Amino acid sequence: MASLQLIRESSEAVESQSQSPRSPEAKLGMKVEDLWDVQEPQLSPTEKLNACFENIPVSAFPASSSRVIEIKSDTTLAEAVKILAENKILSAPVVDVDAPEDASWMDRYIGIVEVAGIVVWILQQSEPPSPRSPNSGTSAALAVNGLTNAAGVGILGPEDAQATSGDFFEDLTSSEYYKNMKVRDISGSFRWAPFLALQKSNSFLTMLLLLSKYKMKSIPIVDLGDGNIDNIITQSAVIHMLNECAGLHWFESWGAKTVSELGLPLVSHNQIVKVYEDEPVLQAFKLMRKMRIGGVPVMGADGKKPIGNISLRDVQFLLNAPEIYHEFRSITAKNFLMAVRSYLKDHKEDTPMVSGMITCKGSDNIKGLITKLDTKQIHRLYVVDDSGNLEGVITLRDVISRLVHEPRGYFGDFFDGVLPLPANSRV
């Protein structure tokens, strides 16, 4: 207990040196600090971290400063996209408006809907004509064709970039599908499998494993008593928590390791899903949906150096700002980057899309990498060599996966009863 007291005194000293009170996330890190020294001495540092996180409930994770954004099942697709964009989020839980007041969370929520899923669903609704056919019809028909290709049918070619220029996206956002279709009408397409939520008593370790090894982007935290979602913990929120733990012994020890020492990047140059600057931008979103990844690098003419990144969050510009593409004869990946950067500069928004590629090297330490991810609010970093050539990619999930490991038989029957992906799901 004397050593535990020393740890607490050390934590208090770190806090007193700070110019401002420690954040709620840092105080959570101090709980780990308190637990660190009471672990069995024979445990490895990773095993100690596992044990510490297992002894902290997810209810201790600070709630977001803003309320949990929910979308009602009778919301139109257009309204849903607007809500997500205004709140700067990629997805939100959908509440069944027909559920009884005393419904459990499993009956109250019908899934999680995301902007990219809405776009792809719209594009899949009709049999497409060939863009090469002289009878291919209106621009709306071309839009359907392009969208269907984007969902995973075939490879997009130069004619697709030309077909999607001009009024392409304005036709899409004025379509009856988009304006009148309700979110509940496409529930078979967006209900995630698994659509999991954690109870407040579940452990931090469980949450970290779901966000890393089991590839969940966000996890709702529910109170079984009232069936409501009290908090949603995202991968980004965990990275922010880690960044706030700077100065704490356990974090400084782990954070001093280099990217290479932690076995990162997990995805090497030859494995990276990428698009080239002259390919249609829809190819990027097609690949993201098909490969279930959150972003792709745009490669320059030499095929070695990345010139930008397109992520799922950028799909909002296809729906919310279609006017920015009018000056382009074709919407290639490069033209998309140029158009969005110009749009953001005009609106005085400082985002990574404006500042360009954010990269790291294998010799960088993990603490610095976490700081970049958090301060720039990005979901991935590209690893480059001294010449700027692409070597790999590191995602939020990759970083979290190096913090903890799954003990043998840890989850047991935890996943029993999770609903499978619906048979008609295509998103």
PLY file of the C-alpha trace (Angstrom):
ply
format ascii 1.0
element vertex 427
property float x
property float y
property float z
element edge 426
property int vertex1
property int vertex2
end_header
0.00 0.00 0.00
3.00 2.30 0.58
3.98 1.99 -3.07
0.39 2.73 -4.07
0.54 5.90 -1.96
3.73 6.94 -3.77
2.00 6.47 -7.10
-0.91 8.62 -5.96
1.46 11.31 -4.71
3.27 11.21 -8.07
-0.05 11.59 -9.88
-0.96 14.53 -7.67
2.42 16.10 -8.40
1.83 15.81 -12.13
-1.57 17.43 -11.67
-0.20 20.29 -9.60
2.38 21.03 -12.29
-0.31 21.44 -14.91
-1.37 24.98 -15.72
-5.02 23.94 -15.60
-7.00 21.22 -13.81
-6.61 17.76 -15.25
-9.30 16.78 -17.74
-11.84 14.02 -16.99
-9.93 11.81 -19.44
-6.66 12.42 -17.60
-8.31 11.61 -14.28
-9.40 8.34 -15.83
-5.76 7.72 -16.75
-4.85 8.39 -13.13
-7.15 5.52 -12.12
-4.92 3.31 -14.26
-1.90 4.86 -12.52
-3.33 3.98 -9.12
-3.99 0.39 -10.17
-0.66 -0.12 -11.93
1.60 -0.73 -8.94
-0.74 -3.10 -7.11
-0.61 -5.64 -9.94
1.37 -8.84 -9.57
5.09 -8.06 -10.14
5.59 -11.00 -12.49
3.11 -9.60 -15.00
4.42 -8.02 -18.18
3.58 -4.33 -18.84
0.85 -5.36 -21.31
-0.64 -7.82 -18.82
-0.60 -5.08 -16.18
-2.46 -2.74 -18.49
-4.99 -5.47 -19.22
-5.54 -6.00 -15.50
-5.90 -2.26 -14.86
-8.46 -1.77 -17.62
-10.38 -4.85 -16.50
-10.88 -3.20 -13.12
-12.33 0.03 -14.49
-16.02 0.06 -15.58
-16.99 1.79 -18.83
-19.27 4.03 -16.77
-16.07 5.83 -15.73
-15.46 6.99 -19.31
-16.35 10.68 -19.55
-19.58 11.35 -21.38
-19.44 13.54 -24.44
-19.95 17.24 -23.72
-22.86 17.16 -26.16
-25.92 14.96 -25.91
-26.09 11.64 -27.73
-27.46 12.34 -31.20
-30.27 9.97 -32.18
-32.25 9.77 -35.39
-35.91 8.79 -35.37
-36.93 5.96 -37.66
-39.46 8.17 -39.51
-36.76 10.71 -40.45
-36.21 11.07 -44.20
-32.84 10.22 -45.70
-32.28 13.88 -46.59
-33.04 14.97 -43.02
-30.80 12.23 -41.59
-27.84 13.35 -43.71
-28.44 16.95 -42.61
-28.51 15.96 -38.92
-25.28 13.98 -39.23
-23.54 16.80 -41.11
-24.66 19.54 -38.70
-23.35 17.54 -35.74
-20.15 16.56 -37.58
-20.65 12.85 -37.01
-20.57 9.91 -39.41
-23.29 7.78 -37.83
-26.02 7.76 -35.19
-28.33 5.23 -33.51
-31.85 5.01 -34.92
-34.78 5.05 -32.50
-37.91 3.09 -33.44
-40.75 5.61 -33.06
-43.22 2.72 -32.76
-41.45 1.06 -29.84
-43.39 1.04 -26.53
-42.21 3.36 -23.78
-40.99 0.47 -21.62
-39.04 -1.20 -24.48
-35.58 -2.59 -23.82
-32.69 -1.02 -25.70
-32.70 -3.93 -28.18
-36.31 -3.11 -29.06
-35.99 0.65 -28.82
-33.11 0.95 -31.30
-33.21 -0.61 -34.75
-29.56 -0.02 -35.63
-26.99 2.59 -36.51
-27.22 4.57 -39.75
-24.31 6.28 -41.49
-24.01 8.78 -44.34
-22.03 6.45 -46.57
-24.62 3.71 -46.15
-27.39 6.08 -47.26
-25.47 7.08 -50.38
-24.72 3.53 -51.42
-28.29 2.40 -50.76
-29.72 5.10 -53.01
-27.38 4.08 -55.80
-28.37 0.43 -55.64
-32.09 0.85 -56.23
-32.36 0.51 -60.01
-30.91 -1.66 -62.73
-28.31 0.58 -64.34
-28.02 1.27 -68.06
-24.53 1.20 -69.53
-22.83 4.60 -69.47
-21.49 3.77 -72.92
-24.98 3.28 -74.34
-26.41 6.16 -76.43
-29.80 5.34 -74.86
-28.58 5.59 -71.31
-31.09 8.38 -70.68
-31.03 11.20 -68.21
-28.32 12.28 -65.86
-30.36 10.65 -63.10
-29.99 7.32 -64.89
-26.28 7.91 -65.16
-26.25 8.73 -61.47
-27.85 5.40 -60.64
-25.28 3.65 -62.80
-22.39 5.39 -61.14
-23.76 4.73 -57.70
-24.30 1.06 -58.42
-20.73 0.77 -59.58
-19.67 2.57 -56.42
-21.43 -0.07 -54.36
-19.20 -2.78 -55.74
-20.34 -3.75 -59.24
-17.47 -3.60 -61.71
-14.52 -1.25 -62.00
-15.04 2.43 -62.68
-13.40 3.93 -65.75
-12.73 7.46 -67.08
-16.25 7.73 -68.51
-17.66 7.36 -65.01
-15.72 10.40 -63.81
-17.16 12.40 -66.71
-20.69 11.06 -66.20
-20.69 12.18 -62.58
-19.71 15.79 -63.26
-22.05 18.77 -63.56
-25.51 18.13 -62.10
-24.84 14.53 -61.04
-25.08 15.02 -57.29
-27.74 17.71 -57.50
-29.90 15.22 -59.40
-29.21 12.73 -56.63
-30.17 15.05 -53.78
-33.36 16.13 -55.56
-34.50 12.56 -56.22
-37.72 11.23 -54.66
-35.73 8.42 -53.03
-33.63 10.93 -51.17
-36.38 13.41 -50.22
-39.17 11.03 -49.18
-37.68 7.69 -48.16
-37.63 7.13 -44.40
-34.67 5.78 -42.48
-36.77 2.84 -41.25
-37.46 1.85 -44.87
-33.80 0.96 -45.39
-33.24 -0.65 -41.99
-32.32 -3.96 -43.61
-29.40 -2.22 -45.25
-27.87 -0.36 -42.33
-28.46 -2.48 -39.26
-24.97 -3.38 -38.16
-24.03 -6.90 -37.23
-23.19 -6.93 -34.48
-25.21 -3.99 -33.19
-23.78 -4.25 -29.70
-24.11 -2.09 -26.65
-22.30 -2.36 -23.33
-23.78 -2.01 -19.89
-22.26 0.50 -17.51
-20.78 -2.33 -15.45
-18.83 -3.83 -18.36
-15.10 -3.29 -18.18
-12.84 -0.90 -19.99
-10.93 -3.88 -21.35
-14.07 -5.25 -22.99
-14.68 -1.88 -24.63
-11.10 -1.55 -25.88
-11.13 -5.04 -27.39
-14.41 -4.40 -29.20
-13.02 -1.17 -30.65
-9.81 -2.83 -31.79
-9.81 -6.58 -32.40
-13.55 -6.69 -33.18
-13.43 -3.59 -35.38
-16.34 -1.66 -33.91
-16.09 2.06 -34.66
-18.31 3.11 -31.76
-19.99 1.43 -28.81
-23.23 2.62 -27.18
-23.33 2.44 -23.38
-26.81 1.63 -22.09
-28.63 1.69 -18.79
-30.76 -1.43 -18.74
-33.10 0.26 -16.30
-34.43 2.83 -18.79
-33.30 1.31 -22.08
-31.60 4.51 -23.24
-28.13 5.10 -24.62
-26.25 7.18 -22.05
-22.96 7.51 -23.89
-21.30 6.47 -27.14
-17.59 5.68 -26.93
-15.73 5.98 -30.21
-12.22 5.07 -31.27
-11.48 8.79 -31.51
-12.64 9.33 -27.92
-10.23 6.63 -26.69
-7.33 8.22 -28.58
-8.23 11.58 -27.02
-8.22 9.97 -23.59
-4.74 8.54 -24.24
-3.44 11.92 -25.38
-4.74 13.47 -22.16
-2.72 10.93 -20.17
0.61 12.53 -21.09
2.80 12.80 -17.99
1.42 9.68 -16.31
4.02 6.97 -15.77
2.17 4.09 -17.41
1.41 6.12 -20.52
4.89 7.66 -20.85
6.44 4.19 -20.60
4.20 2.76 -23.31
4.17 5.94 -25.41
7.96 6.07 -25.63
7.99 2.98 -27.83
8.46 3.62 -31.52
5.90 2.78 -34.17
8.13 -0.03 -35.43
8.72 -1.44 -31.93
4.96 -1.88 -31.51
4.74 -3.77 -34.80
3.11 -0.97 -36.74
2.04 -0.44 -39.44
-0.09 -3.59 -39.59
-0.92 -2.81 -43.23
2.12 -2.48 -45.51
2.49 -0.61 -48.79
1.55 -3.63 -50.91
-1.61 -4.25 -48.87
-2.96 -0.70 -48.80
-6.21 -0.12 -50.64
-5.62 3.00 -52.70
-6.90 5.08 -55.60
-4.95 7.06 -58.15
-5.43 10.74 -58.84
-7.00 10.22 -62.28
-9.56 7.63 -61.11
-13.21 8.61 -60.44
-13.80 9.69 -56.86
-16.65 7.18 -56.67
-13.99 4.49 -56.97
-12.68 5.59 -53.58
-16.07 5.25 -51.91
-16.71 1.97 -53.70
-13.48 0.54 -52.29
-14.17 1.85 -48.79
-17.58 0.21 -48.67
-16.47 -3.02 -50.32
-13.36 -3.41 -48.16
-15.03 -2.05 -45.00
-12.34 0.57 -44.40
-12.64 4.22 -43.41
-10.35 5.89 -45.91
-7.96 5.51 -48.84
-4.89 7.45 -49.95
-4.91 9.21 -53.31
-1.68 8.39 -55.11
0.12 10.84 -57.37
1.20 10.26 -60.93
4.35 8.38 -59.86
2.28 5.85 -57.92
4.64 6.14 -54.92
3.77 9.34 -53.08
0.29 10.07 -51.65
-1.14 13.49 -52.48
-4.18 13.31 -50.22
-6.63 11.17 -48.31
-10.33 10.53 -48.92
-12.34 9.17 -46.00
-15.91 8.13 -45.35
-16.55 11.45 -43.64
-15.88 13.17 -46.98
-18.96 11.54 -48.49
-20.91 14.42 -46.92
-19.54 16.75 -49.60
-21.17 14.63 -52.30
-24.59 15.36 -50.77
-24.24 18.67 -48.94
-22.15 20.71 -51.39
-22.74 19.38 -54.93
-22.34 22.88 -56.36
-18.58 22.78 -55.82
-18.08 20.36 -58.72
-19.61 22.42 -61.53
-16.28 23.73 -62.81
-14.86 20.24 -63.31
-15.47 18.30 -66.51
-14.87 15.08 -64.58
-14.78 14.31 -60.87
-11.58 12.40 -60.43
-10.05 11.75 -57.01
-7.63 14.65 -57.59
-10.41 17.02 -58.67
-12.46 16.00 -55.65
-9.57 16.90 -53.33
-9.08 20.24 -55.09
-12.79 21.10 -54.98
-13.23 20.25 -51.32
-10.04 22.05 -50.28
-11.20 25.18 -52.11
-14.65 24.90 -50.52
-13.20 24.55 -47.01
-10.81 27.46 -47.48
-13.69 29.67 -48.65
-15.60 28.68 -45.51
-12.49 29.22 -43.37
-12.49 25.68 -42.05
-9.08 24.41 -40.99
-9.17 20.66 -41.50
-6.63 18.02 -42.56
-8.25 18.10 -46.02
-7.00 21.71 -46.34
-3.54 21.24 -44.84
-2.76 18.16 -46.93
-1.31 14.78 -46.04
-0.43 14.11 -42.40
2.23 11.42 -42.17
4.62 9.74 -39.78
7.70 7.53 -39.91
8.46 4.14 -38.39
10.97 5.76 -36.04
8.37 8.11 -34.51
7.17 7.23 -31.02
3.60 6.21 -30.35
3.00 9.19 -28.04
3.71 11.64 -30.87
1.54 9.62 -33.22
-1.38 9.75 -30.76
-0.94 13.52 -30.42
-1.20 13.91 -34.21
-4.28 11.72 -34.44
-6.01 13.58 -31.63
-5.10 17.19 -32.37
-5.75 16.83 -36.11
-8.91 14.79 -35.44
-8.06 12.21 -38.08
-8.63 8.47 -38.17
-5.44 7.35 -39.89
-1.83 8.29 -40.50
0.20 7.23 -43.49
3.71 5.96 -42.87
6.28 7.29 -45.35
10.01 6.87 -45.89
12.56 9.69 -46.03
11.61 10.36 -49.66
7.90 10.62 -48.89
7.05 7.28 -50.50
4.11 5.43 -48.98
5.11 2.55 -46.69
1.98 1.77 -44.70
-1.06 3.06 -42.87
-1.89 3.21 -39.14
-5.49 3.59 -37.99
-7.03 4.42 -34.62
-7.95 0.76 -34.30
-4.33 -0.28 -34.85
-3.13 1.96 -32.02
-5.76 0.69 -29.57
-4.95 -2.90 -30.53
-1.38 -2.38 -29.31
-2.56 -1.17 -25.91
-4.35 -4.38 -24.83
-4.71 -8.03 -25.80
-7.56 -10.51 -25.50
-7.05 -13.12 -22.75
-7.85 -16.69 -23.73
-11.61 -17.34 -23.54
-12.22 -13.79 -22.38
-15.56 -13.17 -24.09
-17.10 -16.61 -23.45
-20.77 -16.44 -24.50
-20.73 -12.63 -24.72
-21.72 -12.64 -28.39
-24.55 -15.15 -28.02
-27.86 -13.72 -29.17
-26.31 -11.03 -31.38
-28.50 -10.64 -34.43
-26.90 -11.76 -37.71
-26.67 -9.43 -40.68
-30.03 -9.41 -42.46
-30.15 -11.51 -45.63
-31.09 -8.49 -47.77
-28.32 -6.30 -46.41
-26.08 -4.89 -49.10
-24.43 -2.01 -47.27
0 1
1 2
2 3
3 4
4 5
5 6
6 7
7 8
8 9
9 10
10 11
11 12
12 13
13 14
14 15
15 16
16 17
17 18
18 19
19 20
20 21
21 22
22 23
23 24
24 25
25 26
26 27
27 28
28 29
29 30
30 31
31 32
32 33
33 34
34 35
35 36
36 37
37 38
38 39
39 40
40 41
41 42
42 43
43 44
44 45
45 46
46 47
47 48
48 49
49 50
50 51
51 52
52 53
53 54
54 55
55 56
56 57
57 58
58 59
59 60
60 61
61 62
62 63
63 64
64 65
65 66
66 67
67 68
68 69
69 70
70 71
71 72
72 73
73 74
74 75
75 76
76 77
77 78
78 79
79 80
80 81
81 82
82 83
83 84
84 85
85 86
86 87
87 88
88 89
89 90
90 91
91 92
92 93
93 94
94 95
95 96
96 97
97 98
98 99
99 100
100 101
101 102
102 103
103 104
104 105
105 106
106 107
107 108
108 109
109 110
110 111
111 112
112 113
113 114
114 115
115 116
116 117
117 118
118 119
119 120
120 121
121 122
122 123
123 124
124 125
125 126
126 127
127 128
128 129
129 130
130 131
131 132
132 133
133 134
134 135
135 136
136 137
137 138
138 139
139 140
140 141
141 142
142 143
143 144
144 145
145 146
146 147
147 148
148 149
149 150
150 151
151 152
152 153
153 154
154 155
155 156
156 157
157 158
158 159
159 160
160 161
161 162
162 163
163 164
164 165
165 166
166 167
167 168
168 169
169 170
170 171
171 172
172 173
173 174
174 175
175 176
176 177
177 178
178 179
179 180
180 181
181 182
182 183
183 184
184 185
185 186
186 187
187 188
188 189
189 190
190 191
191 192
192 193
193 194
194 195
195 196
196 197
197 198
198 199
199 200
200 201
201 202
202 203
203 204
204 205
205 206
206 207
207 208
208 209
209 210
210 211
211 212
212 213
213 214
214 215
215 216
216 217
217 218
218 219
219 220
220 221
221 222
222 223
223 224
224 225
225 226
226 227
227 228
228 229
229 230
230 231
231 232
232 233
233 234
234 235
235 236
236 237
237 238
238 239
239 240
240 241
241 242
242 243
243 244
244 245
245 246
246 247
247 248
248 249
249 250
250 251
251 252
252 253
253 254
254 255
255 256
256 257
257 258
258 259
259 260
260 261
261 262
262 263
263 264
264 265
265 266
266 267
267 268
268 269
269 270
270 271
271 272
272 273
273 274
274 275
275 276
276 277
277 278
278 279
279 280
280 281
281 282
282 283
283 284
284 285
285 286
286 287
287 288
288 289
289 290
290 291
291 292
292 293
293 294
294 295
295 296
296 297
297 298
298 299
299 300
300 301
301 302
302 303
303 304
304 305
305 306
306 307
307 308
308 309
309 310
310 311
311 312
312 313
313 314
314 315
315 316
316 317
317 318
318 319
319 320
320 321
321 322
322 323
323 324
324 325
325 326
326 327
327 328
328 329
329 330
330 331
331 332
332 333
333 334
334 335
335 336
336 337
337 338
338 339
339 340
340 341
341 342
342 343
343 344
344 345
345 346
346 347
347 348
348 349
349 350
350 351
351 352
352 353
353 354
354 355
355 356
356 357
357 358
358 359
359 360
360 361
361 362
362 363
363 364
364 365
365 366
366 367
367 368
368 369
369 370
370 371
371 372
372 373
373 374
374 375
375 376
376 377
377 378
378 379
379 380
380 381
381 382
382 383
383 384
384 385
385 386
386 387
387 388
388 389
389 390
390 391
391 392
392 393
393 394
394 395
395 396
396 397
397 398
398 399
399 400
400 401
401 402
402 403
403 404
404 405
405 406
406 407
407 408
408 409
409 410
410 411
411 412
412 413
413 414
414 415
415 416
416 417
417 418
418 419
419 420
420 421
421 422
422 423
423 424
424 425
425 426
